[in-house]
Amino acid sequence: MPSVQKAHKEYPAKDVVVMTISLDGGDGTAVKKYLDEFKFTMPTAHDKGMAYGRQINARGVPMTFIIDRNQNVVARGMGPLDLDRPDVKKMIQNLVAKRG
């Protein structure tokens, strides 16, 4: 999650939204507590009914997705994804370059 927070701060001026989606069945209280405790400020959606999770074929948590502006999943992986990895940064930069 630290690299997600870092990317959230790094990309907003570049037309990229970095966010998390909570797929837990609760009311979001535990997720909010976790985000507050570690001072994460990226937007977080709560998908209690898993409607969006099913739409993008989420198979477990954590899972990481990179979704383009047309809502196409362009990359996915089980587990956390370090958004500081050079290959991931390059993919995001390529998506930003395609805007228009």
Residue pairs with C-beta under 8 A, 6 or more apart in sequence:
1 20
1 38
1 40
1 80
3 80
3 81
3 82
3 83
3 84
4 18
4 20
4 40
4 42
4 83
5 40
5 41
5 42
6 83
6 84
7 16
7 18
7 83
7 84
7 92
8 18
8 19
8 41
8 42
8 43
9 41
11 17
11 18
11 92
11 96
14 96
15 69
15 96
15 99
16 92
16 95
16 96
17 43
18 42
18 83
19 42
19 43
19 44
19 45
20 40
20 42
20 43
20 44
20 45
21 44
21 45
21 46
21 47
21 52
21 53
22 28
22 31
22 44
22 45
22 46
22 47
23 47
23 50
23 53
23 58
23 61
24 30
24 31
24 46
24 48
25 48
26 48
27 46
27 48
28 46
28 48
31 44
31 46
32 44
34 40
35 41
35 44
45 52
47 53
50 58
56 65
56 67
56 73
56 76
57 73
57 76
58 65
59 78
60 78
62 79
62 80
63 76
63 77
63 78
63 79
64 75
64 76
64 77
64 79
64 80
64 81
65 73
65 75
65 76
66 73
66 74
66 75
66 76
66 88
66 91
66 92
66 95
67 73
67 74
68 74
68 95
68 98
69 95
69 99
74 91
74 95
75 88
75 91
81 88
82 88
83 89
83 92
